[in-house]
Amino acid sequence: MLTLLGSSFGEAPNQQQVELGRKLARQYDRDHWQRQLELPPNTGQLASILEVYREDRRVLGTWSEGIRKLDVEWAIRLSPELMSRWLGFLSEREAWGDGELDRRWHSVRQQVGDRPVFIVVLSAFPRKERLGFGDSIAPSTEELDNIRVVFEQKGRIVEAATYEVWRQKAETRSELDMVPWWQFSRLKFDLASMFEKDFEPPIIQRGDYYRTWSWVTPATDVEEAALTLKVLSKRKIRETTFEFPAICDIAKG
């Protein structure tokens, strides 16, 4: 008899991950490059909510800035562990009263549903010349627009139910890195912080940096086994594999 992989949300959050989220909320901020190189922070500003992603965010693609490569495309599994860390983080920052974390947990559980959910982040950025000198070459958005998303498990293709949560273009990468995708999803009222403003994109979007955020879930039941998410397009196959049950390294905190 097969064990079906669901969203695995129990009646209560994972308490170890809640505590890890609280610990992360007390740490100080590191920028993208410092996180990749595991460098210490150089600011007195507290860490952002993005620190809670950890092993639930997997790289799908990189981009050359001329002198270095940066991760710019990801698949993020909205796992019970990630949601536990997220709510733990917010509970520490906002000093929640009794019952608030459990209330939000049950709301997240209801919104996510019975199958695993992923946020797929895809980007199309201008091509930089070597060492970053010279003019940039504007990107094609074909690898964002003409794509097919599927899952693969034990050699079987599983169709994906996909809808685009948000799409934006900007003049810099950092503008897109700051977009709170959750504000455009069904989880807005559960994952948003009381201290963050409602995101207001420019009325006229300009620039050569493009990004999309999509909500993706298997269209049919899948087993509790390794699951590969694939984004297929004309020139690329982006893919990453999630293991189940997920192994969360508490010691990393």
FIKOLZA-1660 file (N, C-alpha, C; in steps of 0.1 Angstrom, whole numbers, plus 5000, padded with zeros to 4 digits):
% residues 253
   i   px   py   pz ch aa at
   1 5008 4988 5000  A  M  N
   1 5000 5000 5000  A  M CA
   1 5009 5012 5000  A  M  C
   2 5006 5022 4991  A  L  N
   2 5014 5034 4990  A  L CA
   2 5010 5044 5001  A  L  C
   3 5021 5051 5006  A  T  N
   3 5018 5062 5015  A  T CA
   3 5018 5075 5007  A  T  C
   4 5007 5081 5007  A  L  N
   4 5005 5093 4999  A  L CA
   4 5011 5105 5006  A  L  C
   5 5018 5114 4999  A  L  N
   5 5024 5126 5004  A  L CA
   5 5014 5137 5004  A  L  C
   6 5011 5142 5016  A  G  N
   6 5002 5153 5017  A  G CA
   6 5010 5165 5021  A  G  C
   7 5003 5176 5026  A  S  N
   7 5010 5187 5030  A  S CA
   7 5016 5185 5044  A  S  C
   8 5011 5174 5051  A  S  N
   8 5017 5170 5064  A  S CA
   8 5016 5180 5075  A  S  C
   9 5006 5188 5074  A  F  N
   9 5003 5198 5085  A  F CA
   9 4995 5191 5096  A  F  C
  10 5001 5190 5108  A  G  N
  10 4994 5185 5119  A  G CA
  10 4986 5195 5126  A  G  C
  11 4980 5191 5138  A  E  N
  11 4972 5199 5145  A  E CA
  11 4979 5211 5152  A  E  C
  12 4992 5209 5153  A  A  N
  12 5001 5219 5160  A  A CA
  12 5014 5221 5152  A  A  C
  13 5020 5233 5152  A  P  N
  13 5033 5235 5145  A  P CA
  13 5044 5226 5151  A  P  C
  14 5055 5225 5144  A  N  N
  14 5066 5218 5149  A  N CA
  14 5073 5227 5159  A  N  C
  15 5073 5223 5171  A  Q  N
  15 5078 5232 5182  A  Q CA
  15 5093 5235 5181  A  Q  C
  16 5101 5225 5176  A  Q  N
  16 5115 5228 5174  A  Q CA
  16 5118 5239 5164  A  Q  C
  17 5110 5238 5153  A  Q  N
  17 5111 5248 5142  A  Q CA
  17 5106 5261 5146  A  Q  C
  18 5095 5262 5155  A  V  N
  18 5090 5274 5160  A  V CA
  18 5102 5281 5168  A  V  C
  19 5108 5273 5176  A  E  N
  19 5119 5279 5184  A  E CA
  19 5131 5284 5176  A  E  C
  20 5134 5276 5165  A  L  N
  20 5144 5281 5156  A  L CA
  20 5140 5294 5149  A  L  C
  21 5127 5295 5145  A  G  N
  21 5122 5308 5140  A  G CA
  21 5124 5319 5149  A  G  C
  22 5121 5317 5162  A  R  N
  22 5123 5327 5172  A  R CA
  22 5138 5331 5174  A  R  C
  23 5147 5321 5173  A  K  N
  23 5161 5324 5174  A  K CA
  23 5165 5332 5162  A  K  C
  24 5161 5329 5150  A  L  N
  24 5165 5336 5138  A  L CA
  24 5160 5351 5139  A  L  C
  25 5148 5353 5145  A  A  N
  25 5143 5366 5147  A  A CA
  25 5152 5375 5155  A  A  C
  26 5160 5369 5163  A  R  N
  26 5169 5377 5172  A  R CA
  26 5183 5379 5166  A  R  C
  27 5185 5374 5154  A  Q  N
  27 5198 5375 5147  A  Q CA
  27 5198 5388 5139  A  Q  C
  28 5210 5392 5135  A  Y  N
  28 5212 5404 5127  A  Y CA
  28 5213 5401 5112  A  Y  C
  29 5210 5411 5104  A  D  N
  29 5208 5410 5090  A  D CA
  29 5222 5407 5083  A  D  C
  30 5221 5399 5072  A  R  N
  30 5232 5397 5062  A  R CA
  30 5226 5399 5048  A  R  C
  31 5233 5405 5039  A  D  N
  31 5228 5406 5026  A  D CA
  31 5229 5393 5018  A  D  C
  32 5224 5393 5006  A  H  N
  32 5224 5381 4998  A  H CA
  32 5238 5375 4996  A  H  C
  33 5248 5383 4994  A  W  N
  33 5262 5378 4991  A  W CA
  33 5268 5372 5004  A  W  C
  34 5265 5379 5016  A  Q  N
  34 5270 5375 5029  A  Q CA
  34 5264 5361 5032  A  Q  C
  35 5251 5359 5029  A  R  N
  35 5245 5346 5032  A  R CA
  35 5251 5335 5024  A  R  C
  36 5253 5338 5011  A  Q  N
  36 5259 5328 5002  A  Q CA
  36 5273 5323 5007  A  Q  C
  37 5281 5333 5012  A  L  N
  37 5295 5330 5016  A  L CA
  37 5295 5327 5031  A  L  C
  38 5284 5328 5038  A  E  N
  38 5283 5325 5052  A  E CA
  38 5292 5335 5060  A  E  C
  39 5292 5347 5056  A  L  N
  39 5299 5358 5062  A  L CA
  39 5291 5364 5074  A  L  C
  40 5298 5369 5084  A  P  N
  40 5290 5375 5095  A  P CA
  40 5284 5388 5091  A  P  C
  41 5273 5392 5098  A  P  N
  41 5267 5405 5094  A  P CA
  41 5275 5417 5098  A  P  C
  42 5273 5428 5091  A  N  N
  42 5280 5440 5094  A  N CA
  42 5271 5452 5096  A  N  C
  43 5259 5449 5101  A  T  N
  43 5249 5459 5104  A  T CA
  43 5242 5456 5117  A  T  C
  44 5236 5466 5123  A  G  N
  44 5228 5464 5135  A  G CA
  44 5214 5462 5133  A  G  C
  45 5210 5460 5120  A  Q  N
  45 5196 5457 5117  A  Q CA
  45 5193 5443 5119  A  Q  C
  46 5181 5440 5124  A  L  N
  46 5177 5426 5126  A  L CA
  46 5175 5419 5113  A  L  C
  47 5176 5406 5113  A  A  N
  47 5175 5397 5101  A  A CA
  47 5161 5398 5095  A  A  C
  48 5160 5396 5082  A  S  N
  48 5147 5396 5075  A  S CA
  48 5141 5383 5076  A  S  C
  49 5128 5382 5073  A  I  N
  49 5120 5370 5073  A  I CA
  49 5126 5359 5064  A  I  C
  50 5134 5364 5054  A  L  N
  50 5139 5354 5044  A  L CA
  50 5149 5344 5050  A  L  C
  51 5154 5347 5062  A  E  N
  51 5163 5338 5069  A  E CA
  51 5156 5325 5072  A  E  C
  52 5143 5325 5073  A  V  N
  52 5136 5312 5077  A  V CA
  52 5135 5302 5066  A  V  C
  53 5138 5306 5053  A  Y  N
  53 5137 5296 5042  A  Y CA
  53 5145 5284 5044  A  Y  C
  54 5158 5286 5047  A  R  N
  54 5167 5275 5049  A  R CA
  54 5166 5264 5039  A  R  C
  55 5165 5251 5043  A  E  N
  55 5166 5240 5034  A  E CA
  55 5153 5238 5025  A  E  C
  56 5143 5246 5028  A  D  N
  56 5130 5246 5021  A  D CA
  56 5131 5254 5008  A  D  C
  57 5142 5262 5006  A  R  N
  57 5144 5269 4994  A  R CA
  57 5155 5263 4986  A  R  C
  58 5152 5259 4974  A  R  N
  58 5162 5252 4965  A  R CA
  58 5165 5261 4953  A  R  C
  59 5177 5261 4949  A  V  N
  59 5181 5270 4937  A  V CA
  59 5177 5263 4924  A  V  C
  60 5170 5271 4915  A  L  N
  60 5167 5266 4902  A  L CA
  60 5176 5273 4891  A  L  C
  61 5181 5284 4894  A  G  N
  61 5189 5291 4884  A  G CA
  61 5198 5302 4890  A  G  C
  62 5209 5305 4883  A  T  N
  62 5218 5316 4887  A  T CA
  62 5219 5326 4876  A  T  C
  63 5225 5337 4879  A  W  N
  63 5227 5348 4869  A  W CA
  63 5241 5354 4872  A  W  C
  64 5248 5357 4861  A  S  N
  64 5261 5363 4862  A  S CA
  64 5260 5378 4862  A  S  C
  65 5266 5384 4873  A  E  N
  65 5266 5398 4874  A  E CA
  65 5279 5404 4867  A  E  C
  66 5286 5396 4860  A  G  N
  66 5299 5400 4854  A  G CA
  66 5311 5395 4861  A  G  C
  67 5311 5397 4874  A  I  N
  67 5323 5392 4882  A  I CA
  67 5319 5381 4892  A  I  C
  68 5306 5378 4893  A  R  N
  68 5302 5368 4902  A  R CA
  68 5288 5363 4898  A  R  C
  69 5285 5351 4903  A  K  N
  69 5272 5345 4900  A  K CA
  69 5264 5345 4912  A  K  C
  70 5251 5348 4910  A  L  N
  70 5242 5349 4922  A  L CA
  70 5230 5340 4919  A  L  C
  71 5225 5334 4930  A  D  N
  71 5212 5327 4929  A  D CA
  71 5201 5336 4926  A  D  C
  72 5193 5334 4916  A  V  N
  72 5182 5343 4913  A  V CA
  72 5168 5336 4910  A  V  C
  73 5168 5322 4910  A  E  N
  73 5156 5315 4908  A  E CA
  73 5155 5303 4918  A  E  C
  74 5144 5301 4923  A  W  N
  74 5142 5292 4934  A  W CA
  74 5129 5284 4934  A  W  C
  75 5128 5273 4940  A  A  N
  75 5116 5266 4944  A  A CA
  75 5116 5266 4959  A  A  C
  76 5105 5271 4965  A  I  N
  76 5103 5272 4979  A  I CA
  76 5092 5263 4983  A  I  C
  77 5094 5252 4991  A  R  N
  77 5084 5244 4996  A  R CA
  77 5077 5250 5008  A  R  C
  78 5064 5252 5008  A  L  N
  78 5057 5257 5020  A  L CA
  78 5054 5246 5029  A  L  C
  79 5065 5240 5035  A  S  N
  79 5064 5228 5043  A  S CA
  79 5059 5232 5057  A  S  C
  80 5055 5222 5065  A  P  N
  80 5051 5225 5079  A  P CA
  80 5063 5230 5087  A  P  C
  81 5075 5226 5083  A  E  N
  81 5087 5231 5090  A  E CA
  81 5089 5246 5087  A  E  C
  82 5088 5249 5074  A  L  N
  82 5090 5263 5071  A  L CA
  82 5079 5272 5077  A  L  C
  83 5067 5268 5076  A  M  N
  83 5056 5276 5082  A  M CA
  83 5058 5277 5097  A  M  C
  84 5063 5267 5104  A  S  N
  84 5065 5267 5118  A  S CA
  84 5076 5278 5121  A  S  C
  85 5087 5278 5113  A  R  N
  85 5098 5287 5115  A  R CA
  85 5092 5302 5113  A  R  C
  86 5084 5303 5102  A  W  N
  86 5079 5316 5098  A  W CA
  86 5071 5322 5110  A  W  C
  87 5062 5314 5115  A  L  N
  87 5053 5319 5125  A  L CA
  87 5060 5321 5138  A  L  C
  88 5070 5312 5141  A  G  N
  88 5079 5315 5153  A  G CA
  88 5086 5328 5152  A  G  C
  89 5092 5331 5140  A  F  N
  89 5099 5343 5137  A  F CA
  89 5090 5355 5140  A  F  C
  90 5078 5355 5134  A  L  N
  90 5068 5366 5136  A  L CA
  90 5064 5367 5151  A  L  C
  91 5062 5356 5157  A  S  N
  91 5057 5357 5171  A  S CA
  91 5068 5363 5180  A  S  C
  92 5081 5361 5177  A  E  N
  92 5091 5368 5185  A  E CA
  92 5092 5382 5182  A  E  C
  93 5092 5386 5169  A  R  N
  93 5093 5400 5165  A  R CA
  93 5081 5408 5170  A  R  C
  94 5069 5402 5170  A  E  N
  94 5057 5410 5173  A  E CA
  94 5051 5407 5187  A  E  C
  95 5058 5399 5195  A  A  N
  95 5054 5396 5208  A  A CA
  95 5039 5392 5209  A  A  C
  96 5036 5381 5201  A  W  N
  96 5022 5376 5201  A  W CA
  96 5017 5372 5214  A  W  C
  97 5004 5374 5216  A  G  N
  97 4998 5369 5228  A  G CA
  97 4994 5354 5227  A  G  C
  98 4988 5349 5238  A  D  N
  98 4984 5335 5238  A  D CA
  98 4974 5332 5227  A  D  C
  99 4976 5321 5219  A  G  N
  99 4966 5317 5209  A  G CA
  99 4968 5322 5195  A  G  C
 100 4976 5333 5194  A  E  N
 100 4978 5339 5180  A  E CA
 100 4986 5329 5171  A  E  C
 101 4996 5323 5176  A  L  N
 101 5004 5314 5167  A  L CA
 101 4995 5302 5163  A  L  C
 102 4988 5296 5172  A  D  N
 102 4979 5285 5169  A  D CA
 102 4968 5289 5159  A  D  C
 103 4963 5301 5161  A  R  N
 103 4952 5306 5152  A  R CA
 103 4958 5307 5137  A  R  C
 104 4970 5313 5136  A  R  N
 104 4975 5314 5123  A  R CA
 104 4979 5300 5117  A  R  C
 105 4984 5292 5126  A  W  N
 105 4988 5278 5121  A  W CA
 105 4976 5271 5115  A  W  C
 106 4965 5272 5121  A  H  N
 106 4953 5265 5116  A  H CA
 106 4948 5272 5103  A  H  C
 107 4950 5285 5102  A  S  N
 107 4946 5291 5090  A  S CA
 107 4955 5287 5078  A  S  C
 108 4969 5287 5081  A  V  N
 108 4978 5283 5070  A  V CA
 108 4975 5268 5066  A  V  C
 109 4972 5260 5076  A  R  N
 109 4969 5246 5073  A  R CA
 109 4957 5245 5063  A  R  C
 110 4947 5253 5066  A  Q  N
 110 4935 5253 5057  A  Q CA
 110 4938 5258 5043  A  Q  C
 111 4946 5269 5042  A  Q  N
 111 4949 5275 5029  A  Q CA
 111 4958 5266 5021  A  Q  C
 112 4967 5259 5027  A  V  N
 112 4977 5251 5019  A  V CA
 112 4970 5238 5013  A  V  C
 113 4961 5232 5021  A  G  N
 113 4954 5221 5016  A  G CA
 113 4961 5207 5018  A  G  C
 114 4957 5198 5010  A  D  N
 114 4961 5184 5012  A  D CA
 114 4973 5179 5004  A  D  C
 115 4979 5187 4995  A  R  N
 115 4990 5183 4987  A  R CA
 115 5001 5194 4989  A  R  C
 116 5014 5189 4988  A  P  N
 116 5025 5199 4990  A  P CA
 116 5025 5211 4980  A  P  C
 117 5028 5222 4986  A  V  N
 117 5028 5235 4978  A  V CA
 117 5041 5241 4977  A  V  C
 118 5044 5246 4965  A  F  N
 118 5057 5252 4962  A  F CA
 118 5055 5266 4956  A  F  C
 119 5064 5276 4960  A  I  N
 119 5064 5288 4953  A  I CA
 119 5076 5288 4944  A  I  C
 120 5074 5289 4931  A  V  N
 120 5084 5289 4921  A  V CA
 120 5087 5303 4916  A  V  C
 121 5100 5307 4918  A  V  N
 121 5104 5321 4915  A  V CA
 121 5114 5320 4903  A  V  C
 122 5110 5326 4892  A  L  N
 122 5118 5326 4880  A  L CA
 122 5121 5341 4876  A  L  C
 123 5133 5342 4870  A  S  N
 123 5139 5355 4867  A  S CA
 123 5144 5356 4852  A  S  C
 124 5143 5368 4847  A  A  N
 124 5150 5371 4834  A  A CA
 124 5157 5384 4836  A  A  C
 125 5170 5384 4836  A  F  N
 125 5178 5395 4839  A  F CA
 125 5187 5399 4827  A  F  C
 126 5192 5411 4826  A  P  N
 126 5201 5415 4815  A  P CA
 126 5214 5407 4815  A  P  C
 127 5219 5404 4804  A  R  N
 127 5232 5397 4804  A  R CA
 127 5243 5408 4805  A  R  C
 128 5252 5405 4814  A  K  N
 128 5264 5414 4816  A  K CA
 128 5276 5408 4809  A  K  C
 129 5284 5418 4804  A  E  N
 129 5297 5414 4798  A  E CA
 129 5306 5409 4809  A  E  C
 130 5316 5402 4805  A  R  N
 130 5326 5397 4815  A  R CA
 130 5332 5408 4823  A  R  C
 131 5333 5406 4836  A  L  N
 131 5338 5416 4845  A  L CA
 131 5329 5428 4847  A  L  C
 132 5317 5428 4841  A  G  N
 132 5307 5438 4844  A  G CA
 132 5310 5451 4836  A  G  C
 133 5319 5451 4826  A  F  N
 133 5322 5463 4818  A  F CA
 133 5313 5462 4805  A  F  C
 134 5311 5474 4800  A  G  N
 134 5303 5475 4787  A  G CA
 134 5288 5475 4790  A  G  C
 135 5281 5476 4779  A  D  N
 135 5266 5476 4779  A  D CA
 135 5260 5463 4783  A  D  C
 136 5249 5463 4790  A  S  N
 136 5241 5451 4792  A  S CA
 136 5232 5448 4781  A  S  C
 137 5229 5435 4779  A  I  N
 137 5220 5431 4768  A  I CA
 137 5207 5427 4774  A  I  C
 138 5196 5433 4770  A  A  N
 138 5183 5431 4775  A  A CA
 138 5179 5417 4774  A  A  C
 139 5172 5411 4784  A  P  N
 139 5168 5397 4784  A  P CA
 139 5156 5395 4775  A  P  C
 140 5154 5382 4771  A  S  N
 140 5142 5377 4766  A  S CA
 140 5133 5372 4777  A  S  C
 141 5120 5374 4777  A  T  N
 141 5112 5368 4787  A  T CA
 141 5105 5355 4783  A  T  C
 142 5110 5349 4772  A  E  N
 142 5105 5336 4768  A  E CA
 142 5106 5325 4778  A  E  C
 143 5117 5326 4786  A  E  N
 143 5119 5315 4796  A  E CA
 143 5110 5317 4808  A  E  C
 144 5103 5328 4809  A  L  N
 144 5093 5330 4819  A  L CA
 144 5079 5327 4814  A  L  C
 145 5076 5331 4801  A  D  N
 145 5063 5330 4796  A  D CA
 145 5059 5317 4790  A  D  C
 146 5069 5311 4783  A  N  N
 146 5066 5298 4775  A  N CA
 146 5072 5287 4783  A  N  C
 147 5066 5282 4794  A  I  N
 147 5072 5272 4802  A  I CA
 147 5061 5261 4805  A  I  C
 148 5066 5250 4810  A  R  N
 148 5058 5239 4815  A  R CA
 148 5063 5234 4828  A  R  C
 149 5055 5234 4838  A  V  N
 149 5059 5229 4851  A  V CA
 149 5053 5216 4854  A  V  C
 150 5062 5206 4858  A  V  N
 150 5057 5193 4861  A  V CA
 150 5065 5188 4873  A  V  C
 151 5060 5177 4879  A  F  N
 151 5068 5169 4889  A  F CA
 151 5072 5156 4883  A  F  C
 152 5082 5150 4889  A  E  N
 152 5086 5137 4885  A  E CA
 152 5089 5129 4897  A  E  C
 153 5084 5117 4898  A  Q  N
 153 5086 5108 4909  A  Q CA
 153 5087 5094 4905  A  Q  C
 154 5098 5087 4908  A  K  N
 154 5101 5073 4904  A  K CA
 154 5098 5071 4889  A  K  C
 155 5102 5080 4881  A  G  N
 155 5101 5079 4866  A  G CA
 155 5087 5083 4861  A  G  C
 156 5078 5087 4870  A  R  N
 156 5065 5090 4866  A  R CA
 156 5063 5105 4865  A  R  C
 157 5057 5111 4855  A  I  N
 157 5054 5125 4854  A  I CA
 157 5041 5128 4860  A  I  C
 158 5041 5138 4869  A  V  N
 158 5029 5142 4876  A  V CA
 158 5026 5157 4872  A  V  C
 159 5015 5159 4866  A  E  N
 159 5011 5173 4862  A  E CA
 159 5010 5182 4874  A  E  C
 160 5013 5195 4871  A  A  N
 160 5013 5205 4882  A  A CA
 160 5001 5214 4880  A  A  C
 161 4995 5218 4890  A  A  N
 161 4985 5229 4890  A  A CA
 161 4992 5242 4894  A  A  C
 162 4992 5251 4885  A  T  N
 162 5001 5263 4886  A  T CA
 162 4993 5276 4884  A  T  C
 163 4994 5286 4893  A  Y  N
 163 4989 5299 4889  A  Y CA
 163 4999 5309 4894  A  Y  C
 164 5000 5320 4886  A  E  N
 164 5010 5330 4888  A  E CA
 164 5005 5339 4899  A  E  C
 165 5013 5341 4910  A  V  N
 165 5009 5349 4921  A  V CA
 165 5012 5364 4918  A  V  C
 166 5024 5366 4912  A  W  N
 166 5028 5380 4910  A  W CA
 166 5038 5380 4899  A  W  C
 167 5039 5392 4891  A  R  N
 167 5049 5394 4881  A  R CA
 167 5053 5408 4881  A  R  C
 168 5066 5411 4880  A  Q  N
 168 5071 5425 4880  A  Q CA
 168 5083 5426 4873  A  Q  C
 169 5085 5438 4867  A  K  N
 169 5099 5442 4862  A  K CA
 169 5104 5454 4869  A  K  C
 170 5117 5455 4870  A  A  N
 170 5123 5466 4878  A  A CA
 170 5136 5470 4871  A  A  C
 171 5142 5481 4877  A  E  N
 171 5155 5486 4872  A  E CA
 171 5167 5479 4878  A  E  C
 172 5165 5472 4890  A  T  N
 172 5176 5466 4896  A  T CA
 172 5171 5452 4902  A  T  C
 173 5180 5443 4904  A  R  N
 173 5177 5431 4910  A  R CA
 173 5172 5432 4924  A  R  C
 174 5178 5442 4932  A  S  N
 174 5175 5443 4946  A  S CA
 174 5160 5447 4948  A  S  C
 175 5155 5455 4938  A  E  N
 175 5140 5458 4939  A  E CA
 175 5132 5446 4939  A  E  C
 176 5135 5436 4931  A  L  N
 176 5127 5424 4930  A  L CA
 176 5129 5415 4942  A  L  C
 177 5142 5415 4948  A  D  N
 177 5145 5407 4960  A  D CA
 177 5136 5412 4972  A  D  C
 178 5132 5424 4971  A  M  N
 178 5124 5429 4983  A  M CA
 178 5109 5427 4981  A  M  C
 179 5104 5422 4970  A  V  N
 179 5090 5420 4968  A  V CA
 179 5085 5409 4978  A  V  C
 180 5075 5412 4986  A  P  N
 180 5069 5402 4995  A  P CA
 180 5058 5394 4988  A  P  C
 181 5062 5383 4982  A  W  N
 181 5053 5375 4974  A  W CA
 181 5041 5371 4982  A  W  C
 182 5042 5369 4994  A  W  N
 182 5031 5363 5003  A  W CA
 182 5020 5373 5003  A  W  C
 183 5022 5386 5001  A  Q  N
 183 5012 5396 5001  A  Q CA
 183 5002 5394 4990  A  Q  C
 184 5006 5387 4979  A  F  N
 184 4998 5385 4968  A  F CA
 184 4992 5371 4967  A  F  C
 185 4994 5363 4978  A  S  N
 185 4989 5350 4979  A  S CA
 185 4978 5348 4989  A  S  C
 186 4972 5337 4990  A  R  N
 186 4961 5334 4999  A  R CA
 186 4966 5334 5013  A  R  C
 187 4980 5334 5015  A  L  N
 187 4985 5334 5029  A  L CA
 187 4989 5348 5034  A  L  C
 188 4984 5358 5027  A  K  N
 188 4988 5372 5031  A  K CA
 188 4985 5375 5046  A  K  C
 189 4974 5371 5051  A  F  N
 189 4970 5375 5064  A  F CA
 189 4976 5367 5075  A  F  C
 190 4982 5356 5071  A  D  N
 190 4989 5347 5080  A  D CA
 190 5004 5349 5081  A  D  C
 191 5010 5353 5069  A  L  N
 191 5025 5354 5069  A  L CA
 191 5030 5368 5069  A  L  C
 192 5021 5378 5067  A  A  N
 192 5026 5392 5067  A  A CA
 192 5028 5397 5081  A  A  C
 193 5038 5405 5082  A  S  N
 193 5042 5411 5095  A  S CA
 193 5034 5424 5097  A  S  C
 194 5031 5427 5110  A  M  N
 194 5024 5440 5113  A  M CA
 194 5033 5452 5110  A  M  C
 195 5046 5450 5108  A  F  N
 195 5055 5461 5106  A  F CA
 195 5057 5463 5091  A  F  C
 196 5053 5455 5083  A  E  N
 196 5055 5457 5068  A  E CA
 196 5044 5464 5062  A  E  C
 197 5047 5473 5053  A  K  N
 197 5037 5480 5046  A  K CA
 197 5031 5472 5034  A  K  C
 198 5019 5475 5030  A  D  N
 198 5013 5468 5018  A  D CA
 198 5022 5472 5007  A  D  C
 199 5026 5462 4999  A  F  N
 199 5035 5465 4987  A  F CA
 199 5028 5473 4977  A  F  C
 200 5034 5483 4972  A  E  N
 200 5028 5492 4961  A  E CA
 200 5038 5492 4950  A  E  C
 201 5036 5485 4939  A  P  N
 201 5045 5485 4928  A  P CA
 201 5043 5498 4920  A  P  C
 202 5054 5503 4913  A  P  N
 202 5052 5515 4905  A  P CA
 202 5041 5514 4895  A  P  C
 203 5034 5525 4893  A  I  N
 203 5022 5524 4883  A  I CA
 203 5027 5520 4869  A  I  C
 204 5039 5526 4865  A  I  N
 204 5045 5522 4853  A  I CA
 204 5058 5515 4856  A  I  C
 205 5059 5502 4853  A  Q  N
 205 5070 5494 4856  A  Q CA
 205 5081 5496 4845  A  Q  C
 206 5093 5499 4849  A  R  N
 206 5104 5501 4840  A  R CA
 206 5116 5492 4844  A  R  C
 207 5124 5490 4834  A  G  N
 207 5136 5482 4836  A  G CA
 207 5137 5469 4829  A  G  C
 208 5149 5463 4830  A  D  N
 208 5152 5450 4823  A  D CA
 208 5153 5438 4832  A  D  C
 209 5148 5440 4844  A  Y  N
 209 5149 5429 4854  A  Y CA
 209 5134 5424 4856  A  Y  C
 210 5132 5411 4852  A  Y  N
 210 5119 5405 4852  A  Y CA
 210 5118 5393 4862  A  Y  C
 211 5107 5392 4869  A  R  N
 211 5106 5381 4878  A  R CA
 211 5091 5377 4879  A  R  C
 212 5089 5364 4881  A  T  N
 212 5075 5359 4883  A  T CA
 212 5075 5350 4896  A  T  C
 213 5064 5350 4903  A  W  N
 213 5062 5341 4914  A  W CA
 213 5050 5333 4912  A  W  C
 214 5051 5320 4913  A  S  N
 214 5039 5311 4910  A  S CA
 214 5037 5301 4921  A  S  C
 215 5024 5298 4924  A  W  N
 215 5020 5288 4934  A  W CA
 215 5018 5275 4926  A  W  C
 216 5025 5265 4930  A  V  N
 216 5026 5252 4923  A  V CA
 216 5023 5241 4932  A  V  C
 217 5014 5232 4928  A  T  N
 217 5012 5220 4936  A  T CA
 217 5009 5208 4927  A  T  C
 218 5012 5196 4931  A  P  N
 218 5008 5184 4922  A  P CA
 218 4993 5184 4919  A  P  C
 219 4989 5181 4907  A  A  N
 219 4975 5180 4903  A  A CA
 219 4969 5167 4908  A  A  C
 220 4977 5157 4911  A  T  N
 220 4972 5144 4916  A  T CA
 220 4980 5140 4928  A  T  C
 221 4976 5130 4935  A  D  N
 221 4984 5125 4947  A  D CA
 221 4997 5120 4943  A  D  C
 222 5007 5122 4952  A  V  N
 222 5021 5117 4950  A  V CA
 222 5025 5109 4962  A  V  C
 223 5034 5101 4961  A  E  N
 223 5039 5092 4972  A  E CA
 223 5048 5100 4982  A  E  C
 224 5050 5094 4993  A  E  N
 224 5059 5100 5003  A  E CA
 224 5073 5095 4999  A  E  C
 225 5079 5101 4989  A  A  N
 225 5092 5098 4984  A  A CA
 225 5098 5110 4977  A  A  C
 226 5110 5109 4973  A  A  N
 226 5117 5120 4966  A  A CA
 226 5108 5125 4955  A  A  C
 227 5107 5139 4954  A  L  N
 227 5098 5145 4944  A  L CA
 227 5106 5156 4937  A  L  C
 228 5108 5155 4924  A  T  N
 228 5115 5164 4916  A  T CA
 228 5106 5174 4909  A  T  C
 229 5108 5187 4911  A  L  N
 229 5101 5198 4904  A  L CA
 229 5109 5202 4892  A  L  C
 230 5102 5202 4880  A  K  N
 230 5109 5206 4868  A  K CA
 230 5102 5218 4861  A  K  C
 231 5109 5228 4857  A  V  N
 231 5104 5239 4849  A  V CA
 231 5111 5237 4835  A  V  C
 232 5102 5234 4825  A  L  N
 232 5107 5231 4811  A  L CA
 232 5104 5243 4803  A  L  C
 233 5114 5247 4795  A  S  N
 233 5112 5258 4785  A  S CA
 233 5121 5255 4773  A  S  C
 234 5121 5264 4763  A  K  N
 234 5128 5262 4751  A  K CA
 234 5143 5259 4752  A  K  C
 235 5150 5267 4761  A  R  N
 235 5164 5266 4762  A  R CA
 235 5169 5260 4775  A  R  C
 236 5160 5257 4785  A  K  N
 236 5164 5253 4798  A  K CA
 236 5155 5242 4803  A  K  C
 237 5161 5234 4812  A  I  N
 237 5154 5225 4821  A  I CA
 237 5159 5229 4835  A  I  C
 238 5151 5236 4843  A  R  N
 238 5154 5239 4856  A  R CA
 238 5147 5228 4865  A  R  C
 239 5155 5223 4875  A  E  N
 239 5149 5213 4883  A  E CA
 239 5156 5212 4896  A  E  C
 240 5149 5207 4906  A  T  N
 240 5154 5204 4919  A  T CA
 240 5146 5194 4926  A  T  C
 241 5152 5186 4935  A  T  N
 241 5145 5175 4941  A  T CA
 241 5144 5177 4956  A  T  C
 242 5132 5175 4961  A  F  N
 242 5129 5175 4975  A  F CA
 242 5127 5161 4981  A  F  C
 243 5134 5159 4992  A  E  N
 243 5133 5145 4998  A  E CA
 243 5122 5145 5009  A  E  C
 244 5116 5134 5010  A  F  N
 244 5105 5132 5020  A  F CA
 244 5107 5119 5028  A  F  C
 245 5106 5119 5041  A  P  N
 245 5103 5131 5048  A  P CA
 245 5114 5141 5049  A  P  C
 246 5112 5154 5049  A  A  N
 246 5122 5164 5049  A  A CA
 246 5131 5163 5062  A  A  C
 247 5144 5165 5060  A  I  N
 247 5153 5165 5072  A  I CA
 247 5157 5179 5075  A  I  C
 248 5153 5184 5086  A  C  N
 248 5156 5197 5090  A  C CA
 248 5167 5198 5100  A  C  C
 249 5178 5205 5097  A  D  N
 249 5189 5206 5106  A  D CA
 249 5188 5217 5116  A  D  C
 250 5183 5213 5128  A  I  N
 250 5180 5223 5138  A  I CA
 250 5194 5230 5142  A  I  C
 251 5205 5223 5142  A  A  N
 251 5217 5228 5146  A  A CA
 251 5222 5240 5138  A  A  C
 252 5217 5241 5126  A  K  N
 252 5222 5252 5118  A  K CA
 252 5218 5266 5123  A  K  C
 253 5208 5266 5132  A  G  N
 253 5204 5279 5137  A  G CA
 253 5214 5285 5146  A  G  C
% end
